[in-house]
Amino acid sequence: MRKKLIVSAIQQPCGDDDYSVNLAFSIAKIREAAAANADLVVLPELHLGKYFCQTEDHTVFDLAQPIPCETTNIFAALAKECQIVIVTTIFERRAAGIYHNTAVVFDKDGSIAGKYRKMHIPDDPGFYEKYYFTPGDLGFTPIQTSIGKLGVLICWDQWYPEAARLMALAGADILIYPTAIGWDKHDTIEEQTRQLDAWITVQRGHAVANGLPVISCNRIGFENAPNSENGIDFWGSSFIVGSQGEFLAMANAIDTELLVCEISKKRTETVRRIWPFLRDRRIDAFGDLTKRFID
C-alpha cells in the first residue's frame, strides 16, 4: 500500500425499480469521489437494485449477470477515466443454477483486479440469501491493486472475526465491507439501537484486533418486501475507522453521503508495533477453531 491514501465510501439509496437509475446515481457519486482526489471508492452491497432477498422468487435469477458483462465494462471504463479503484458488488451468474453475491474490484487502469464471492450466506426472515447465493469458493484472499491489497468481504461476513483475521494474515492493507443491512419496521427503538451498536462495534473490533483500517458502506432507505406490508429500513451509518478503531468518517442513518478521509500505512505499522497481536497469537492452540462446536 502507498504510504497515504484518500479513501471514500458512497452511502446511497438503492431501491429504485429501474436499474439504470441506480447505476447513474452510483456513477455520479464515483465522479464526485474522484473530484475529491479519492484513490479508492466503495459502494454498498448489490447497489444496482432493490434488496431482492426479502422474498424467494425464482424469476429474480433473471437479474444475475456473468462476469465480465456490460455492467463491469461500464465500471472498468469509469475506473480508468477517473483514475480510481472501485469496489462494487454484482449478482453474478456463474452457470445455470449457480449464482453468487460477488464483489468486483476495478483498478485505476480499468482492469478487473479481482473478485470476492460472499462466503457467509444468511438465511433469516427478510434476508433469504441462501435461496439465491451459492457460498463463495475463492477463499479469504486479498485483492492486489495499484494502491495495495484490499481485504474485501461482504455484509454477513462482517460478523465473523475469522474472516477478518484470515484477510489480515494474507497481507490485506484495508478491510472493506460493502453492506445491505437494516431494521425490521416492527423492531422497537431499543432493539434498533442494540443492533446498530453491535454492527458498528464488531467491525471496529476487527480493526483493533488486526491493526487495520476498516471501510463499511451501507445503503439507506425503506424498501418494501414484494406483495407484503413488511420491509427493511436500511440504517446507513456507513463509516471508516483507523487501525485502533478510531472513527475517521461516519454517515448518519438516513442521508446520501460521500465519506472521504485519509488513511496511513505508517499508522498501521505503528499500531502493530505497540499492539503486536499477530506476534502473540497461540497458533499452536487454535486447532479447535476449525470445529463447528466443541462438545
ChimeraX commands (.cxc) that place a marker at each C-alpha (Angstrom):
marker #1 position 0.00,0.00,0.00 radius 0.5
marker #1 position 1.17,3.55,-0.66 radius 0.5
marker #1 position 2.14,5.47,2.48 radius 0.5
marker #1 position -1.02,7.55,2.36 radius 0.5
marker #1 position -4.34,7.02,0.60 radius 0.5
marker #1 position -7.53,9.01,0.25 radius 0.5
marker #1 position -10.40,6.54,0.57 radius 0.5
marker #1 position -14.14,7.00,0.19 radius 0.5
marker #1 position -17.48,5.26,0.67 radius 0.5
marker #1 position -20.78,6.03,-1.03 radius 0.5
marker #1 position -23.89,5.74,1.15 radius 0.5
marker #1 position -26.87,5.79,-1.20 radius 0.5
marker #1 position -30.46,4.62,-1.70 radius 0.5
marker #1 position -30.71,1.58,-3.98 radius 0.5
marker #1 position -34.46,1.00,-4.04 radius 0.5
marker #1 position -35.41,2.32,-7.46 radius 0.5
marker #1 position -37.07,-0.29,-9.69 radius 0.5
marker #1 position -35.05,0.97,-12.65 radius 0.5
marker #1 position -31.54,-0.49,-12.79 radius 0.5
marker #1 position -30.35,2.45,-14.92 radius 0.5
marker #1 position -31.37,4.97,-12.23 radius 0.5
marker #1 position -29.34,3.20,-9.54 radius 0.5
marker #1 position -26.39,2.84,-11.92 radius 0.5
marker #1 position -26.47,6.53,-12.87 radius 0.5
marker #1 position -26.62,7.50,-9.18 radius 0.5
marker #1 position -23.55,5.38,-8.37 radius 0.5
marker #1 position -21.64,6.73,-11.35 radius 0.5
marker #1 position -22.34,10.33,-10.35 radius 0.5
marker #1 position -21.10,9.71,-6.80 radius 0.5
marker #1 position -17.98,7.93,-8.06 radius 0.5
marker #1 position -17.18,11.01,-10.15 radius 0.5
marker #1 position -17.70,13.11,-7.03 radius 0.5
marker #1 position -15.25,10.89,-5.13 radius 0.5
marker #1 position -12.72,11.24,-7.93 radius 0.5
marker #1 position -13.14,15.03,-7.82 radius 0.5
marker #1 position -12.25,14.81,-4.12 radius 0.5
marker #1 position -8.97,13.10,-5.17 radius 0.5
marker #1 position -10.00,9.74,-3.74 radius 0.5
marker #1 position -7.81,6.77,-4.65 radius 0.5
marker #1 position -10.49,4.27,-3.66 radius 0.5
marker #1 position -14.29,4.28,-3.64 radius 0.5
marker #1 position -16.56,1.63,-2.08 radius 0.5
marker #1 position -20.23,1.12,-2.96 radius 0.5
marker #1 position -22.96,-0.65,-0.92 radius 0.5
marker #1 position -23.78,-4.31,-1.38 radius 0.5
marker #1 position -25.85,-5.01,-4.53 radius 0.5
marker #1 position -26.29,-1.28,-5.06 radius 0.5
marker #1 position -27.73,-1.58,-8.58 radius 0.5
marker #1 position -31.19,-2.53,-7.40 radius 0.5
marker #1 position -33.58,-3.31,-4.57 radius 0.5
marker #1 position -32.57,-5.84,-1.96 radius 0.5
marker #1 position -34.44,-8.73,-3.58 radius 0.5
marker #1 position -33.65,-11.31,-0.88 radius 0.5
marker #1 position -36.63,-10.26,1.25 radius 0.5
marker #1 position -38.65,-12.96,-0.54 radius 0.5
marker #1 position -37.96,-16.11,-2.56 radius 0.5
marker #1 position -38.82,-15.65,-6.24 radius 0.5
marker #1 position -37.20,-17.73,-8.99 radius 0.5
marker #1 position -37.76,-15.00,-11.60 radius 0.5
marker #1 position -35.20,-12.84,-9.78 radius 0.5
marker #1 position -32.43,-15.07,-11.13 radius 0.5
marker #1 position -33.00,-13.31,-14.46 radius 0.5
marker #1 position -31.28,-10.26,-12.92 radius 0.5
marker #1 position -27.97,-12.08,-12.49 radius 0.5
marker #1 position -25.09,-11.24,-14.84 radius 0.5
marker #1 position -21.92,-13.06,-15.84 radius 0.5
marker #1 position -18.54,-11.51,-15.13 radius 0.5
marker #1 position -17.42,-9.76,-17.27 radius 0.5
marker #1 position -20.62,-8.16,-18.57 radius 0.5
marker #1 position -21.96,-4.81,-19.75 radius 0.5
marker #1 position -22.10,-3.55,-16.16 radius 0.5
marker #1 position -18.49,-4.46,-15.39 radius 0.5
marker #1 position -17.45,-2.85,-18.68 radius 0.5
marker #1 position -19.08,0.40,-17.56 radius 0.5
marker #1 position -17.28,0.40,-14.20 radius 0.5
marker #1 position -13.98,-0.59,-15.80 radius 0.5
marker #1 position -14.17,2.37,-18.17 radius 0.5
marker #1 position -15.14,4.68,-15.30 radius 0.5
marker #1 position -12.24,3.50,-13.13 radius 0.5
marker #1 position -9.81,4.22,-15.97 radius 0.5
marker #1 position -11.36,7.59,-16.78 radius 0.5
marker #1 position -11.39,8.74,-13.15 radius 0.5
marker #1 position -8.12,7.01,-12.17 radius 0.5
marker #1 position -9.77,5.49,-9.12 radius 0.5
marker #1 position -10.05,1.99,-7.66 radius 0.5
marker #1 position -13.73,0.93,-7.46 radius 0.5
marker #1 position -15.22,-1.76,-5.20 radius 0.5
marker #1 position -18.67,-2.78,-6.38 radius 0.5
marker #1 position -20.90,-5.85,-5.94 radius 0.5
marker #1 position -22.89,-7.76,-8.55 radius 0.5
marker #1 position -25.41,-10.60,-8.58 radius 0.5
marker #1 position -23.19,-12.99,-10.50 radius 0.5
marker #1 position -24.48,-15.71,-12.83 radius 0.5
marker #1 position -21.70,-18.27,-12.88 radius 0.5
marker #1 position -23.72,-21.01,-14.57 radius 0.5
marker #1 position -27.31,-22.19,-14.72 radius 0.5
marker #1 position -28.28,-22.83,-11.11 radius 0.5
marker #1 position -25.07,-21.33,-9.67 radius 0.5
marker #1 position -25.24,-17.69,-8.61 radius 0.5
marker #1 position -23.05,-15.66,-6.28 radius 0.5
marker #1 position -23.06,-12.36,-4.41 radius 0.5
marker #1 position -19.77,-11.09,-5.80 radius 0.5
marker #1 position -17.57,-8.09,-5.17 radius 0.5
marker #1 position -15.66,-6.93,-8.24 radius 0.5
marker #1 position -12.64,-4.65,-7.84 radius 0.5
marker #1 position -11.57,-2.42,-10.71 radius 0.5
marker #1 position -8.07,-0.95,-10.77 radius 0.5
marker #1 position -7.14,2.53,-11.96 radius 0.5
marker #1 position -6.16,1.22,-15.39 radius 0.5
marker #1 position -9.66,-0.17,-15.95 radius 0.5
marker #1 position -8.71,-3.80,-15.41 radius 0.5
marker #1 position -10.59,-6.17,-13.12 radius 0.5
marker #1 position -8.07,-6.56,-10.29 radius 0.5
marker #1 position -10.02,-9.43,-8.77 radius 0.5
marker #1 position -13.28,-10.56,-7.25 radius 0.5
marker #1 position -14.55,-11.97,-3.99 radius 0.5
marker #1 position -17.60,-14.19,-3.62 radius 0.5
marker #1 position -19.52,-13.78,-0.38 radius 0.5
marker #1 position -18.60,-16.66,1.92 radius 0.5
marker #1 position -21.14,-16.42,4.77 radius 0.5
marker #1 position -24.71,-16.57,3.45 radius 0.5
marker #1 position -27.54,-15.64,5.86 radius 0.5
marker #1 position -31.00,-17.15,5.95 radius 0.5
marker #1 position -33.24,-15.09,8.22 radius 0.5
marker #1 position -36.70,-13.53,7.84 radius 0.5
marker #1 position -36.27,-10.81,5.22 radius 0.5
marker #1 position -32.77,-11.99,4.34 radius 0.5
marker #1 position -33.34,-15.20,2.36 radius 0.5
marker #1 position -29.93,-15.18,0.73 radius 0.5
marker #1 position -29.38,-18.95,0.79 radius 0.5
marker #1 position -32.15,-19.23,-1.80 radius 0.5
marker #1 position -30.19,-17.05,-4.23 radius 0.5
marker #1 position -26.48,-17.29,-3.48 radius 0.5
marker #1 position -24.08,-20.21,-3.62 radius 0.5
marker #1 position -21.42,-19.79,-0.90 radius 0.5
marker #1 position -18.19,-18.31,-2.17 radius 0.5
marker #1 position -15.31,-20.54,-3.19 radius 0.5
marker #1 position -12.48,-18.04,-3.66 radius 0.5
marker #1 position -11.46,-18.03,-0.01 radius 0.5
marker #1 position -10.37,-15.07,2.09 radius 0.5
marker #1 position -7.78,-13.74,-0.33 radius 0.5
marker #1 position -6.93,-10.02,-0.53 radius 0.5
marker #1 position -7.15,-8.45,-3.97 radius 0.5
marker #1 position -3.92,-6.86,-5.19 radius 0.5
marker #1 position -4.39,-3.40,-6.69 radius 0.5
marker #1 position -2.16,-0.48,-7.59 radius 0.5
marker #1 position -2.90,1.08,-4.19 radius 0.5
marker #1 position -2.40,-2.03,-2.06 radius 0.5
marker #1 position -4.05,-5.29,-1.02 radius 0.5
marker #1 position -7.76,-4.94,-0.37 radius 0.5
marker #1 position -9.41,-7.37,2.05 radius 0.5
marker #1 position -12.90,-7.27,0.56 radius 0.5
marker #1 position -15.68,-9.08,2.42 radius 0.5
marker #1 position -19.46,-8.68,2.09 radius 0.5
marker #1 position -22.13,-7.83,4.70 radius 0.5
marker #1 position -22.84,-11.01,6.72 radius 0.5
marker #1 position -19.09,-11.73,6.57 radius 0.5
marker #1 position -18.60,-8.70,8.83 radius 0.5
marker #1 position -19.80,-10.61,11.90 radius 0.5
marker #1 position -17.02,-13.21,11.68 radius 0.5
marker #1 position -13.64,-12.38,13.24 radius 0.5
marker #1 position -12.11,-15.39,11.47 radius 0.5
marker #1 position -12.77,-13.83,8.05 radius 0.5
marker #1 position -11.15,-10.53,9.00 radius 0.5
marker #1 position -8.20,-12.35,10.59 radius 0.5
marker #1 position -7.56,-14.51,7.54 radius 0.5
marker #1 position -7.59,-11.44,5.31 radius 0.5
marker #1 position -5.12,-9.73,7.65 radius 0.5
marker #1 position -2.86,-12.79,7.77 radius 0.5
marker #1 position -2.83,-12.86,3.97 radius 0.5
marker #1 position -1.50,-9.30,3.90 radius 0.5
marker #1 position -4.59,-7.12,3.49 radius 0.5
marker #1 position -3.88,-3.40,3.93 radius 0.5
marker #1 position -7.55,-2.46,4.44 radius 0.5
marker #1 position -10.70,-4.39,5.37 radius 0.5
marker #1 position -13.69,-3.44,3.22 radius 0.5
marker #1 position -17.35,-4.37,3.81 radius 0.5
marker #1 position -20.00,-3.49,1.18 radius 0.5
marker #1 position -23.25,-3.89,3.11 radius 0.5
marker #1 position -27.05,-4.06,2.93 radius 0.5
marker #1 position -28.37,-4.19,6.49 radius 0.5
marker #1 position -31.24,-2.59,8.32 radius 0.5
marker #1 position -34.12,-2.92,10.74 radius 0.5
marker #1 position -37.41,-4.72,10.56 radius 0.5
marker #1 position -40.02,-1.96,10.87 radius 0.5
marker #1 position -41.55,-3.82,13.83 radius 0.5
marker #1 position -38.34,-3.56,15.89 radius 0.5
marker #1 position -38.54,-1.35,18.96 radius 0.5
marker #1 position -36.26,1.65,19.28 radius 0.5
marker #1 position -34.33,-0.20,21.96 radius 0.5
marker #1 position -33.81,-3.22,19.69 radius 0.5
marker #1 position -32.79,-0.97,16.78 radius 0.5
marker #1 position -30.20,0.70,18.99 radius 0.5
marker #1 position -28.77,-2.62,20.16 radius 0.5
marker #1 position -28.49,-3.97,16.62 radius 0.5
marker #1 position -26.81,-0.88,15.20 radius 0.5
marker #1 position -24.39,-0.62,18.12 radius 0.5
marker #1 position -23.45,-4.30,17.74 radius 0.5
marker #1 position -22.87,-3.88,14.00 radius 0.5
marker #1 position -20.55,-0.92,14.48 radius 0.5
marker #1 position -18.78,-2.45,17.47 radius 0.5
marker #1 position -17.93,-5.79,15.85 radius 0.5
marker #1 position -16.37,-4.10,12.83 radius 0.5
marker #1 position -14.39,-1.67,14.93 radius 0.5
marker #1 position -13.21,-4.77,16.78 radius 0.5
marker #1 position -11.87,-6.20,13.52 radius 0.5
marker #1 position -9.89,-3.00,13.02 radius 0.5
marker #1 position -8.45,-3.18,16.55 radius 0.5
marker #1 position -7.72,-6.92,16.54 radius 0.5
marker #1 position -5.92,-6.77,13.20 radius 0.5
marker #1 position -4.42,-3.28,13.31 radius 0.5
marker #1 position -6.08,-2.32,10.02 radius 0.5
marker #1 position -8.38,0.43,8.74 radius 0.5
marker #1 position -11.95,-0.68,8.03 radius 0.5
marker #1 position -14.40,0.74,5.47 radius 0.5
marker #1 position -18.06,-0.24,5.94 radius 0.5
marker #1 position -20.50,1.01,3.30 radius 0.5
marker #1 position -24.27,0.54,3.73 radius 0.5
marker #1 position -27.37,1.57,1.76 radius 0.5
marker #1 position -30.20,3.76,3.08 radius 0.5
marker #1 position -33.96,3.98,2.81 radius 0.5
marker #1 position -37.00,1.79,3.40 radius 0.5
marker #1 position -37.62,-0.99,0.88 radius 0.5
marker #1 position -40.90,-2.90,0.90 radius 0.5
marker #1 position -40.97,-6.66,0.56 radius 0.5
marker #1 position -42.91,-7.58,-2.61 radius 0.5
marker #1 position -46.60,-8.31,-2.00 radius 0.5
marker #1 position -46.20,-7.66,1.70 radius 0.5
marker #1 position -46.54,-4.94,4.29 radius 0.5
marker #1 position -43.13,-5.89,5.65 radius 0.5
marker #1 position -39.83,-4.42,4.60 radius 0.5
marker #1 position -36.38,-3.34,5.70 radius 0.5
marker #1 position -35.35,0.12,6.84 radius 0.5
marker #1 position -31.69,0.19,5.81 radius 0.5
marker #1 position -29.84,2.00,8.55 radius 0.5
marker #1 position -26.98,3.67,6.66 radius 0.5
marker #1 position -24.42,4.68,9.30 radius 0.5
marker #1 position -21.53,3.89,6.94 radius 0.5
marker #1 position -18.14,4.57,8.48 radius 0.5
marker #1 position -14.38,4.48,8.09 radius 0.5
marker #1 position -12.18,3.73,11.09 radius 0.5
marker #1 position -8.43,3.63,11.62 radius 0.5
marker #1 position -6.32,0.76,12.86 radius 0.5
marker #1 position -7.26,1.33,16.50 radius 0.5
marker #1 position -10.95,1.51,15.67 radius 0.5
marker #1 position -10.99,5.31,15.82 radius 0.5
marker #1 position -13.65,6.99,13.69 radius 0.5
marker #1 position -12.23,8.84,10.70 radius 0.5
marker #1 position -15.57,9.45,8.97 radius 0.5
marker #1 position -19.16,8.45,9.69 radius 0.5
marker #1 position -22.52,8.95,7.99 radius 0.5
marker #1 position -25.94,9.23,9.60 radius 0.5
marker #1 position -28.77,6.72,9.24 radius 0.5
marker #1 position -30.86,8.42,6.57 radius 0.5
marker #1 position -28.94,10.66,4.16 radius 0.5
marker #1 position -26.99,10.09,0.99 radius 0.5
marker #1 position -23.39,10.81,1.89 radius 0.5
marker #1 position -19.92,10.54,0.41 radius 0.5
marker #1 position -17.39,9.77,3.12 radius 0.5
marker #1 position -13.82,10.79,2.30 radius 0.5
marker #1 position -10.76,10.60,4.52 radius 0.5
marker #1 position -7.05,9.84,4.53 radius 0.5
marker #1 position -5.54,6.64,5.88 radius 0.5
marker #1 position -1.88,5.94,6.53 radius 0.5
marker #1 position 0.21,2.79,6.16 radius 0.5
marker #1 position 2.60,4.21,8.74 radius 0.5
marker #1 position -0.25,4.31,11.23 radius 0.5
marker #1 position -0.85,0.57,10.73 radius 0.5
marker #1 position 2.85,-0.10,11.24 radius 0.5
marker #1 position 2.94,1.96,14.43 radius 0.5
marker #1 position -0.18,0.37,15.91 radius 0.5
marker #1 position 1.04,-3.16,15.19 radius 0.5
marker #1 position 4.32,-2.36,16.95 radius 0.5
marker #1 position 2.65,-1.24,20.17 radius 0.5
marker #1 position -0.12,-3.87,19.99 radius 0.5
marker #1 position 1.60,-6.93,18.44 radius 0.5
marker #1 position -1.46,-9.17,18.43 radius 0.5
marker #1 position -0.29,-11.11,15.38 radius 0.5
marker #1 position 3.04,-11.87,17.07 radius 0.5
marker #1 position 1.47,-13.22,20.24 radius 0.5
marker #1 position -1.19,-15.45,18.71 radius 0.5
marker #1 position -1.02,-19.01,20.11 radius 0.5
marker #1 position -1.40,-20.72,16.76 radius 0.5
marker #1 position -0.32,-23.99,18.36 radius 0.5
marker #1 position -3.53,-23.96,20.44 radius 0.5
marker #1 position -6.05,-22.79,17.86 radius 0.5
marker #1 position -6.77,-26.08,16.10 radius 0.5
marker #1 position -10.29,-26.36,17.51 radius 0.5
marker #1 position -11.33,-23.24,15.58 radius 0.5
marker #1 position -11.95,-25.49,12.59 radius 0.5
marker #1 position -14.65,-27.39,14.51 radius 0.5
marker #1 position -18.32,-26.45,14.34 radius 0.5
marker #1 position -18.62,-26.73,18.13 radius 0.5
marker #1 position -16.51,-28.17,20.93 radius 0.5
marker #1 position -18.65,-30.79,22.69 radius 0.5
marker link #1:1,2 radius 0.2
marker link #1:2,3 radius 0.2
marker link #1:3,4 radius 0.2
marker link #1:4,5 radius 0.2
marker link #1:5,6 radius 0.2
marker link #1:6,7 radius 0.2
marker link #1:7,8 radius 0.2
marker link #1:8,9 radius 0.2
marker link #1:9,10 radius 0.2
marker link #1:10,11 radius 0.2
marker link #1:11,12 radius 0.2
marker link #1:12,13 radius 0.2
marker link #1:13,14 radius 0.2
marker link #1:14,15 radius 0.2
marker link #1:15,16 radius 0.2
marker link #1:16,17 radius 0.2
marker link #1:17,18 radius 0.2
marker link #1:18,19 radius 0.2
marker link #1:19,20 radius 0.2
marker link #1:20,21 radius 0.2
marker link #1:21,22 radius 0.2
marker link #1:22,23 radius 0.2
marker link #1:23,24 radius 0.2
marker link #1:24,25 radius 0.2
marker link #1:25,26 radius 0.2
marker link #1:26,27 radius 0.2
marker link #1:27,28 radius 0.2
marker link #1:28,29 radius 0.2
marker link #1:29,30 radius 0.2
marker link #1:30,31 radius 0.2
marker link #1:31,32 radius 0.2
marker link #1:32,33 radius 0.2
marker link #1:33,34 radius 0.2
marker link #1:34,35 radius 0.2
marker link #1:35,36 radius 0.2
marker link #1:36,37 radius 0.2
marker link #1:37,38 radius 0.2
marker link #1:38,39 radius 0.2
marker link #1:39,40 radius 0.2
marker link #1:40,41 radius 0.2
marker link #1:41,42 radius 0.2
marker link #1:42,43 radius 0.2
marker link #1:43,44 radius 0.2
marker link #1:44,45 radius 0.2
marker link #1:45,46 radius 0.2
marker link #1:46,47 radius 0.2
marker link #1:47,48 radius 0.2
marker link #1:48,49 radius 0.2
marker link #1:49,50 radius 0.2
marker link #1:50,51 radius 0.2
marker link #1:51,52 radius 0.2
marker link #1:52,53 radius 0.2
marker link #1:53,54 radius 0.2
marker link #1:54,55 radius 0.2
marker link #1:55,56 radius 0.2
marker link #1:56,57 radius 0.2
marker link #1:57,58 radius 0.2
marker link #1:58,59 radius 0.2
marker link #1:59,60 radius 0.2
marker link #1:60,61 radius 0.2
marker link #1:61,62 radius 0.2
marker link #1:62,63 radius 0.2
marker link #1:63,64 radius 0.2
marker link #1:64,65 radius 0.2
marker link #1:65,66 radius 0.2
marker link #1:66,67 radius 0.2
marker link #1:67,68 radius 0.2
marker link #1:68,69 radius 0.2
marker link #1:69,70 radius 0.2
marker link #1:70,71 radius 0.2
marker link #1:71,72 radius 0.2
marker link #1:72,73 radius 0.2
marker link #1:73,74 radius 0.2
marker link #1:74,75 radius 0.2
marker link #1:75,76 radius 0.2
marker link #1:76,77 radius 0.2
marker link #1:77,78 radius 0.2
marker link #1:78,79 radius 0.2
marker link #1:79,80 radius 0.2
marker link #1:80,81 radius 0.2
marker link #1:81,82 radius 0.2
marker link #1:82,83 radius 0.2
marker link #1:83,84 radius 0.2
marker link #1:84,85 radius 0.2
marker link #1:85,86 radius 0.2
marker link #1:86,87 radius 0.2
marker link #1:87,88 radius 0.2
marker link #1:88,89 radius 0.2
marker link #1:89,90 radius 0.2
marker link #1:90,91 radius 0.2
marker link #1:91,92 radius 0.2
marker link #1:92,93 radius 0.2
marker link #1:93,94 radius 0.2
marker link #1:94,95 radius 0.2
marker link #1:95,96 radius 0.2
marker link #1:96,97 radius 0.2
marker link #1:97,98 radius 0.2
marker link #1:98,99 radius 0.2
marker link #1:99,100 radius 0.2
marker link #1:100,101 radius 0.2
marker link #1:101,102 radius 0.2
marker link #1:102,103 radius 0.2
marker link #1:103,104 radius 0.2
marker link #1:104,105 radius 0.2
marker link #1:105,106 radius 0.2
marker link #1:106,107 radius 0.2
marker link #1:107,108 radius 0.2
marker link #1:108,109 radius 0.2
marker link #1:109,110 radius 0.2
marker link #1:110,111 radius 0.2
marker link #1:111,112 radius 0.2
marker link #1:112,113 radius 0.2
marker link #1:113,114 radius 0.2
marker link #1:114,115 radius 0.2
marker link #1:115,116 radius 0.2
marker link #1:116,117 radius 0.2
marker link #1:117,118 radius 0.2
marker link #1:118,119 radius 0.2
marker link #1:119,120 radius 0.2
marker link #1:120,121 radius 0.2
marker link #1:121,122 radius 0.2
marker link #1:122,123 radius 0.2
marker link #1:123,124 radius 0.2
marker link #1:124,125 radius 0.2
marker link #1:125,126 radius 0.2
marker link #1:126,127 radius 0.2
marker link #1:127,128 radius 0.2
marker link #1:128,129 radius 0.2
marker link #1:129,130 radius 0.2
marker link #1:130,131 radius 0.2
marker link #1:131,132 radius 0.2
marker link #1:132,133 radius 0.2
marker link #1:133,134 radius 0.2
marker link #1:134,135 radius 0.2
marker link #1:135,136 radius 0.2
marker link #1:136,137 radius 0.2
marker link #1:137,138 radius 0.2
marker link #1:138,139 radius 0.2
marker link #1:139,140 radius 0.2
marker link #1:140,141 radius 0.2
marker link #1:141,142 radius 0.2
marker link #1:142,143 radius 0.2
marker link #1:143,144 radius 0.2
marker link #1:144,145 radius 0.2
marker link #1:145,146 radius 0.2
marker link #1:146,147 radius 0.2
marker link #1:147,148 radius 0.2
marker link #1:148,149 radius 0.2
marker link #1:149,150 radius 0.2
marker link #1:150,151 radius 0.2
marker link #1:151,152 radius 0.2
marker link #1:152,153 radius 0.2
marker link #1:153,154 radius 0.2
marker link #1:154,155 radius 0.2
marker link #1:155,156 radius 0.2
marker link #1:156,157 radius 0.2
marker link #1:157,158 radius 0.2
marker link #1:158,159 radius 0.2
marker link #1:159,160 radius 0.2
marker link #1:160,161 radius 0.2
marker link #1:161,162 radius 0.2
marker link #1:162,163 radius 0.2
marker link #1:163,164 radius 0.2
marker link #1:164,165 radius 0.2
marker link #1:165,166 radius 0.2
marker link #1:166,167 radius 0.2
marker link #1:167,168 radius 0.2
marker link #1:168,169 radius 0.2
marker link #1:169,170 radius 0.2
marker link #1:170,171 radius 0.2
marker link #1:171,172 radius 0.2
marker link #1:172,173 radius 0.2
marker link #1:173,174 radius 0.2
marker link #1:174,175 radius 0.2
marker link #1:175,176 radius 0.2
marker link #1:176,177 radius 0.2
marker link #1:177,178 radius 0.2
marker link #1:178,179 radius 0.2
marker link #1:179,180 radius 0.2
marker link #1:180,181 radius 0.2
marker link #1:181,182 radius 0.2
marker link #1:182,183 radius 0.2
marker link #1:183,184 radius 0.2
marker link #1:184,185 radius 0.2
marker link #1:185,186 radius 0.2
marker link #1:186,187 radius 0.2
marker link #1:187,188 radius 0.2
marker link #1:188,189 radius 0.2
marker link #1:189,190 radius 0.2
marker link #1:190,191 radius 0.2
marker link #1:191,192 radius 0.2
marker link #1:192,193 radius 0.2
marker link #1:193,194 radius 0.2
marker link #1:194,195 radius 0.2
marker link #1:195,196 radius 0.2
marker link #1:196,197 radius 0.2
marker link #1:197,198 radius 0.2
marker link #1:198,199 radius 0.2
marker link #1:199,200 radius 0.2
marker link #1:200,201 radius 0.2
marker link #1:201,202 radius 0.2
marker link #1:202,203 radius 0.2
marker link #1:203,204 radius 0.2
marker link #1:204,205 radius 0.2
marker link #1:205,206 radius 0.2
marker link #1:206,207 radius 0.2
marker link #1:207,208 radius 0.2
marker link #1:208,209 radius 0.2
marker link #1:209,210 radius 0.2
marker link #1:210,211 radius 0.2
marker link #1:211,212 radius 0.2
marker link #1:212,213 radius 0.2
marker link #1:213,214 radius 0.2
marker link #1:214,215 radius 0.2
marker link #1:215,216 radius 0.2
marker link #1:216,217 radius 0.2
marker link #1:217,218 radius 0.2
marker link #1:218,219 radius 0.2
marker link #1:219,220 radius 0.2
marker link #1:220,221 radius 0.2
marker link #1:221,222 radius 0.2
marker link #1:222,223 radius 0.2
marker link #1:223,224 radius 0.2
marker link #1:224,225 radius 0.2
marker link #1:225,226 radius 0.2
marker link #1:226,227 radius 0.2
marker link #1:227,228 radius 0.2
marker link #1:228,229 radius 0.2
marker link #1:229,230 radius 0.2
marker link #1:230,231 radius 0.2
marker link #1:231,232 radius 0.2
marker link #1:232,233 radius 0.2
marker link #1:233,234 radius 0.2
marker link #1:234,235 radius 0.2
marker link #1:235,236 radius 0.2
marker link #1:236,237 radius 0.2
marker link #1:237,238 radius 0.2
marker link #1:238,239 radius 0.2
marker link #1:239,240 radius 0.2
marker link #1:240,241 radius 0.2
marker link #1:241,242 radius 0.2
marker link #1:242,243 radius 0.2
marker link #1:243,244 radius 0.2
marker link #1:244,245 radius 0.2
marker link #1:245,246 radius 0.2
marker link #1:246,247 radius 0.2
marker link #1:247,248 radius 0.2
marker link #1:248,249 radius 0.2
marker link #1:249,250 radius 0.2
marker link #1:250,251 radius 0.2
marker link #1:251,252 radius 0.2
marker link #1:252,253 radius 0.2
marker link #1:253,254 radius 0.2
marker link #1:254,255 radius 0.2
marker link #1:255,256 radius 0.2
marker link #1:256,257 radius 0.2
marker link #1:257,258 radius 0.2
marker link #1:258,259 radius 0.2
marker link #1:259,260 radius 0.2
marker link #1:260,261 radius 0.2
marker link #1:261,262 radius 0.2
marker link #1:262,263 radius 0.2
marker link #1:263,264 radius 0.2
marker link #1:264,265 radius 0.2
marker link #1:265,266 radius 0.2
marker link #1:266,267 radius 0.2
marker link #1:267,268 radius 0.2
marker link #1:268,269 radius 0.2
marker link #1:269,270 radius 0.2
marker link #1:270,271 radius 0.2
marker link #1:271,272 radius 0.2
marker link #1:272,273 radius 0.2
marker link #1:273,274 radius 0.2
marker link #1:274,275 radius 0.2
marker link #1:275,276 radius 0.2
marker link #1:276,277 radius 0.2
marker link #1:277,278 radius 0.2
marker link #1:278,279 radius 0.2
marker link #1:279,280 radius 0.2
marker link #1:280,281 radius 0.2
marker link #1:281,282 radius 0.2
marker link #1:282,283 radius 0.2
marker link #1:283,284 radius 0.2
marker link #1:284,285 radius 0.2
marker link #1:285,286 radius 0.2
marker link #1:286,287 radius 0.2
marker link #1:287,288 radius 0.2
marker link #1:288,289 radius 0.2
marker link #1:289,290 radius 0.2
marker link #1:290,291 radius 0.2
marker link #1:291,292 radius 0.2
marker link #1:292,293 radius 0.2
marker link #1:293,294 radius 0.2
marker link #1:294,295 radius 0.2
view
